[in-house]
């Protein structure tokens, strides 16, 4: 175990004390911490404005490694000046979003990280700190995580994420994603810590911040000094929150993305005499005075960060802490690899040790959209959350005992024992015994991955379960059958309850609303549109419609949780209800002279400038092109969707117009 070393005092970070003289944070600036459970009873949080959100992690903070990690990280941001830990932005409002749990491998799927990010954005977070990641050779996240990060980009929300502690040229997700501010760690000697990762994706939008012997809270009381990129990231998140507070003080709309850009642009180069490999410095070292000057447009030089030549220990416990040094070390280091659901990558918190502790990671670039920044933070929690998803239906038993109970009750099949996991057999059994539908955990799936557990709305439970049985039966039909079902829509209310599946996966429970539960009987729907065309065009039109369905479901697949995603999913369903409008978009010969069959090019979602009072309206724009002549005008089809209720509604008729082609 490394020897105890000197503390990196936050007040000694160049420019931070001067920034504190101006503000300790504005309570309207909201910072979310996605980490382990936080001991909010710790003395350092006395007086802090913190709200814990309901997530898949329901446990309270304990003495486990994830609680220790989460409590330490949160205290670096929100520790009150009068307490044992002075946080970077103690007066800002905080969202505690537990994603890692004690008694678990300390890993979560990128799917669940995406849920938490979307939840934090919905609750008004302007800065999101993620001291965790998953290693990936190419830095590419799962589509759902990439989509959640794009949601942050659209709302100008800044994500700070630890670069990782592998000590190599390697990438972690979400730090490697283009819209995320990656944070590596610098030591007291002014050099990047040996454990701090680097890589090409970090060079453009990553900074180094102090990460050696950073004081933080220990669950149950007391403090500890920990080292790693996990504890550099919240320093940058806290500085960003202070700069947003300065913007509010000056009467400006706080712009988290602009603040993040200023932090990167003002970063100072490492001392070439001390650092042999400049790539380890990422874009440079955190420069608070320089970032402040860019944000305020004030004049001022840049000042080198203060460092000492102390050795690099990994952990120290204050005498007033209730836990001896070895016990705290065990709390942090006792992490073993976990198993994620099939095809779902997993995330790990960055290890706060002095040695290299490989974790897993991934990232893609999300293009900024220029959407206006959030001007204030609600951070209240407890709001009713709606879901409108597109996917498939599945079922689960939860426990082996429940599975065996079905096996005992189901009849023999061709002289052999039944298989409750065989969908064909289960469908037949449920048709004969519909009341047994209530004994299953019904799941809503994206491809083969369950993302929600479905609970029936009362008093329409009978109708909901009948729909689920029919959908399950339709999914196993042959694709050329008129009864084949490939997708269903799920309107519902997201609860704060969870269900544990037989595999061990934990998913949130959605109360399904019977109004709006629709199935996509693809062949029937396509036939409805195809009949409007000449018989010779039918096969081409079928291909175009299939292209539309696949683009929505596979390329734009989402959790159906955020407002723009609910609008998108509802529009995909409604496009077939508006078959006449779809016909005009696919074959606009009366609008575009000489036009042939059009195909879907792209789908975009933006906040609608026209909406009813107290509503949440979005414009979903479908753009179609003529593949035989790309110079021809493009056809645009637009839905305006209000998603303020559990069942979205389209406002006004579907609009059509033409746009000039982008082709040269």
N, C-alpha and C positions, 0 to 999 in steps of 0.2 A: 504494500500500500504506500502511496506517495506521502511524503512528509507534509506537514502543515505549512502553508506559506502565507505571505501577506495578502491582505484584501485589496481588490481593485475597488476603490471608493468611487461611487457614481459622481459625487460632487467634484472629483478631480478630472472627470472627462472634459476635455477642452470645450468650453462654451456652454456646458449644461448649467452650471451655477448661475451664469449671467442670464440664461433663458428662464431659470426659476425666479430670478428677480422680477421678471415681467409677468410670468404666469406659472401656476402649478397645474393648470389645466382648466378647461371650461366644462361644466357638467352637461352641456349640450353636445359635446364631442363624445362619441361612443366608440369604445374599443372592445372587440370580442376576442376572447382567449379560447381557442380550440385545443384542449389538452386533457389531462387527467382531472379527476374531481379536486376541488379546491376547498381547503379548510377555511371557510369564511368566518369562523369564530376566532381565528388567530388574532392576537392583539394588533398586529400590523394593519389589519383591515378595519379596525374600529373607526367608524365614521366614513368609510368608503361607500360609494354609491354603486353597489353591485347587484346584478340580477342574474340568477341562474335559470337557464332555459331547460325545458324538459327535452331530453334526448334519449337515445337508446341506452345510455349509461344512467341508470337510476340510483346507483349506490351513492352514499355520502362519502366524504373524504375519510380515509383510514390511514394506517401506517404503511400501506403498501407502496410499491415503487411508482405507480402512476399518480397516486395522490401526492406523493412527495414531489414528483416532477411538476404536476399542475400547480400545486401551491407555491412552489418556488418561482415558477414563471409568472404567475399572476401577481405575486408580491413585488416583482421587479417593476411592474407597471403601476400597480394600485396601492402599494404600501404607503401608509399615511406618515407625514413628516413627524408626528408626535410619537410614533411607534418604533419598534425595533428595526424595521426596514423602511427606508425612505425610497418610495418608488419614483419612477421617472415622471409620471403624469398622475399624481395621486388624486387630483380633483376632477378628473374626467370620469365619465360614467362607464361602467364595465358590464359586459355580458360574459358570464361564465358558461361555456358550452362544452360539457364533458364529452369526450370522444374516446379516450382510453380508460380502461377499467382495471382495478386491482384484481388479483386472483385470476388473471387472464394473460395470455402471452404478451400483452402490450402492443397489439397490432389491430388495425381495423381495415376494412376494405375501402378502396377508393370510392365505391358507391356510398358508403356511410359518411365518408368525409365530404362528399358532394352534398349529401343531405344537410350536414351541419353548416356548410358554407351558405347554402341557400337560406337556411333558417336564420343565420346571423344577418344576412342582407335584409331579409324580410323584417327583422326586428330593429333595423336602423343602424347597424354597425357601419362605421365609416373606415375603420381600420380593423383588420383581422390578423391576429398573430397565430401562426402554426409552427410550433417547435417540434416538428416531426416530418417524416418523409419516407419515400420508398425509392430505393435505388433502381435505376434502369439504364441499360447501355445506350439507349437513344433518347432518353428523357421524354418519353411520350406517355401521357396519362390515359386512363380509360376515358371513353367519350363522355360519360356522365360527369366526371370530374372536370374535364376540359370545358364542358358546357357551364358548370357552376362557376368556374373561373371567368368565363366570358360574361356571365351575369354580373359579376363584380366589376368587370371592365365597363359594361354598359351603364352601371350605376356609379362609376367613378370611385368605387371602393378599393382601398389599398390593402393588399395582402403582403405581409412580411412572413418569410418562411426560412427556417434554418437550412443552411447549405449541406449539412451532414458532417459526421465525425469519422469518416473512413480514412482520412488522410491521404486521399488519392485524387487523381484527375477523373472525377466521376460525378454523375448528376443524380439529384434527388428530385422527386415530385412531392409537393408542388413548387419547390424553389426554382426548378429549371424552366417552368412555364413562362412564356414571354411577358405576361401581364403581372407577374409576381416579383416583388423585390426580394432577392435572395440575400441572406445575411451569413457571412462567415465570421470567424472569431480571430481576434488579434490578442496577443499576450501582453504581459506587462513590460516585456523587453522591446516592444514596438514591432515585432515580427508576427506574421500569421502563425497561429498555433499549428503544430505538426498535425493535429487531428483534423484540421479544418479543410474541407473539400474545395476543389477548384475545377473549372471546366469552361469550355468556350461559351456556353450559354450564360454563365455567371459573369463573364467579362464585360458584357454590355449593360447589365442591370443588377449587379450585385455589389454590396459594400461589406467591408470588415468593420466590426464593432468590438469593444472590449468583451472578452468571453472567458477570462481567467479569474478564478476565485471571486465570483460575483455573489454577493450576499443575498440570501432569500429566506423565506419563511419555511419552517419545518412543521408538518401537521402535528397538532397537539401543543404547540408552543416552541419557542426557541428559534434559532436561525442556524444556517449552515452556509459555507462557501463552496460553490460548485463551479465546474469548468466545462465549457462546451459551446457549440453553436446554438444549442437550445436557449442559452442565457444571453447570447448576443442579440438574437432576434427580438426579444421583448424590449431591449434597450432602444432599438431602432423604431419599433412600434410606438413606444412611449414618446420618443422625440417627435415622430410624425404627429402624434396627438397634440403635443404642445404647439407645434407649428400651425396646426389647424385652429387651435385656440387663439393664437395670435391673429390669424385671418379673421376670426369672429370678432375679436377685440377691435380690429381695424375696420369693421363694418363690411367685410367682404364675405361672399359665399365661400364656405370652406370647400376646398377641392383636394381630396386625398390623393388623387392620381398626380396632380401638379406638385404636391408636396413630395411624393415619392420620386418624381422626376428630378426635383431640386436636390434631394438627398444624393441621388446618383451623380448628377452633373457637377455637384460641388465637392465630390469625394477627392481626397488628397492622395497622391501617389505614395507608395511605401518608400522608406529610406533605402535607396539602392545599395548603400554600404552595408545594410543589415540583411537584406533579402536577396538571395541568390536567384530565385525564380520569380520574376515579376508577375507571372500568371496567377500565383497564389494570392495576390493582392486583389483579385477581382477587378472591379472598376476603381477601387481605391478605398481609403479609410474614411469612416464617418467624420464629417466636418460640419459641426453644428453651426458655427458662425457663417460659413459659406452658404449653407442651406437657408439660414435665416435671411441672409442678404438677398438671395434669389426670390424668396417668398415675399419679402417686404419691399424689394427693389431698392434696398438701402445700400449705401456704399460701405465697404469694409474689406479688409484683407482676410486671408485665411491663416489660421494659427495651427501649428503642428500639435498633434495630440500628445498629452503628457503620459509618459510611461516610466516604469522603473525597471531595474535589472533583477528583480526577484526571481527565484526559481519557479517552476511550474508544477505545483501540487494539484491534486484533483479535488480534494474535499477537506473541509475543516468544520468542526462543530463548536459553536459558542458554549462557554461554560454554563449559561443559563438554559441551554437546550436540554430536554428530558431524555434524549437518546444519545448513547455513546457513539463515537466516530465509526466504529466498525458496523454498528447496527444501521446507521444512516447509509453507509456505503452499500450494505446489503439491500436496503430498500430501493436504492436507485439501480443497482447493477443486476438484480435478480430478474432478468428478462430472457425468455427463451423464444425461439421462433414459433409462430402460430400458423394455423391453417386457415386460409380464406375460402369462401365458396368458390366453386369452379369458375374459371375465367375472370375472376374478380381480383385484381391486384390488392395488396395490403399495405398499410402505412404503419410506421413505427415512430415513436418519439425519439428524438436524438439523444443518445446516451451522454450523460454528464460525467464522463470519466476521462482520465488523462491519457489513457491508451487508445488504440484504434478499436472501436467496437462496431463492426459493420452492421448496417441496417439496410432495409430494402428501400427503392425510389423510382419516379417517371416524369414528361412535359412537352407541350406544344405551344406555339405562339397564338395568343388571342389578340385579334386586331382591335384597337380602341375604337369605340363607336361615337364618341363625342357627346354622349347623353349628359344632360345637366347633372351636376353633383347633388348629393343629398344635403339639404340645408340644415337639417336638424336631426336629432336622434330621439326616437320614441323609447326604445329600450325598456318597454314596460312588460313585455311577455304576456302570456295568458290570452292572446288574441285567438279568435277562431281561425283555423287554418284550413283552407280548402284544397282539394286535390281534383284534377281532371286528367286522368291518365289514359294512354292507349297501350294495350298490351294483350296478354293472354291470361287464362284462368288455370290455376293448379290447385292441388290440395296437399295437406300434410297431416301427420298424426301427432306430432309433438313429442310423443313418448313411445317406447316400445310396447308398453302395456296397452295403450290405446290402439296401436296397430294390431296387437294380438286379439283385442276384443272384436275388431272387425273381422279378423280371420275366423274367429269362432262362430260369428253370426252369419257370415256369407255362405251361400250354398256351395256344394261341390261343383266343379266345372269339368265335365267329361270324365268323371270318375277320379279326379285328382283334387287335392286341397286348393282352395282359392288363393289368389295372390292380391291382397288389398292394394298393392302398389301398381297393379296393371289397370290402366285407365278404363279399358273396355269392360273389365269385370266390375270395377267400382261404379261405372255409369249404370250398368244393368241393375246392380244391387240398389242404388239410390232411386232409380225409377220405380222399383217395386217397394221401396221403404223410404219415402221422401223425408220422414222425420229424422232419419239418420244423418241427413245433411247438416244438422246442427252440431253433430259430434266431431266434425272435421274442422281443421284449420284451413279455410279457403285462402288461397294466395293469389295475388295479382303479380304477374311476371313480365319482365322484359326478356324476351327469348327464354332461356332456361333459368334465369335468376329471379327468385322471389324478391319483390321490393316492398310489398305491403301485405298485411293480413287483413282479410275482408270480414267485417262484422255487419250483419244485416240491419238496416234501418227499421226501427219500430214505428208504426204498427204494420209495416209492409214486409216483414221477414219472410212470410210464405212466398210472396212474389219474387223477392230477391233470390232466395235459394232455388226457386224454380228456374230463374234466369241463369244462375250459375251452373245448374245441372245441364241445361240445354247448351250453354256455351262450351262446357267441358265435352259434351257429346259431339258438338259440331266440330271441335278442333281435331278429333280423331277420324273424321270422315275423309274420304279421298278428295283431293283438290279439285277434281272435275265434278264432284257431287254438288247439286244445288243446295244441300244442307251444310256444306263446308263453311266453317267460320275460322278466319285467320286472326282477327283482332276483336277486342271489345273495348268499349269506353267505360271508364270508372269515375263517375262524379261522387265525391264524398267529402267527409269532414275528418281531418287528421286529428287523432286523439293523442294524449300523452301516455297512452298505454302501449305495451309491446307484447309480442308473441315470440316464444322460442320454438324454433322448428326442430324436427328430429335430428337434423345435421348439426345443431347447436347454433345456427344463425339466428340472430335476433332482428326482428323487423317491426316497424311501427304498425299500429292498428288503425285502419280507416273504416269509418261507418259509411257504408255504401248507400247512396240515395237512389231509390228506385226510379225516380224521374231522371232520365238521361242515361240509364243503363242500356246501351245499344250494342248490338253485335254487327260486325262487318261480314255479312255473307257476300264475299267478294264477287262471286259469279253473278249473283242477283243484282248487286249494285252496279256492276259494270254493264250488265245487260240493259239496265234502265237508261244508261247514257248512250250505249251503242245503238239502241233502236232509233235514235234521232239521226243517224247517218246512213249513207248508202251502204248496202251490203258489202260492196267491194272494199270499204274502209274499215270493216269491223275488226280484223286482226290487228291492223296498225293502231286503232284506237284502244284496243285491249292492252297492247304493249305500252301505250302512253299512260293509260290509267294505272297499270301496274308499276310503271316508273314513278308515278306520283305517290302511290302507297308506300313503295319501298323507300323513297326519299324521306318521307315523313317518319316512318317507323325506324329505319336503320340509320340514316345519316343524321336525323334530327331527334333521335330517341332521347327521352328526358324523363324526369321524375313526375312531371305533371304537378309540381308543387308551386313554382313561382308563377307570378301573374302572366308574363309573356309566354311561358310554356303551356299554361292552361288555355290561353287564347289560341295558340298554335294548334294544339290538339283538338280543340273544339272546331276550329276552322277546317281541319282535315276531315272530321266527321261531317260537318255541315256542307262541305263541297259536294258531297254525293247527294245530300238532300236537295241542294240547289243544282239539280242535274242540267237544267236549261242553261244556267250560267256556266257550268263546266263545259257544256257543249259549245257555247260561244267562244270560250277560251281556247278549246282544242281545235276548233275548225271555224275561225273567224272570217269566212269568205265574204260575208256581207259587210264586214267592217274593214278588212284589209283586202282590197281587190286582188284576185289572183292567188290568194293564200292557199296553201295546202294544209296538211295536218300539222298542228303545232305540238310541241312537247314542253314539259315543265323544265325551266332552267334553274330558278332559285326561289327560295321562300325567305322572307324577312319579316321581322316583328318589331314594331316601334310604338311608343306611347302615342295614343291618339290625341290630337289637339282638340277634338270635339267629344264631349262626354256630358252625361247628366251629373247633377250635383250628387256628391257622396258616392260616386261610382268609380270603377277602375276599368278604363277602356283602352283597348289596344288595337292597332291596325295590323292585320296580317295581309301581306302583299305577295301574291303569286305571280311570277313573271314567266311567260311562255314564249318560245321562239320557233321559227320555222327551220327545221334542220336541213331542208333542201335549199334554203336561201337565207343565209344569216344576215344579209343586208336588209331584209324585209323588216318592217316595223314589228316591234314586239307587242304582245297582248298582255295586259295587266288586269288582274282580278283581285279585288280588295274586299276583305271582310273587316268590319269594325265590331269588336267583341267586347262585351261588358262581363268581367269575371268577378264582380263584387259579391255574387251569390254562389252557392254550391253548384248550381247548374248555370254555366255561362249562357249568354244570349247574344244574338247578332242584332246590332242596332241598324235599322234601315235596310234597304235592299243591297245586294251585292253589286259593287261598282265595277265597271269595265272602262278601259281606255287603252290607247296605243302609245307606245314610246318609241322614239327613234332607236335604231339598232346601235349597239356599242361597237359593232364590227367595223373595221376600217374599210 
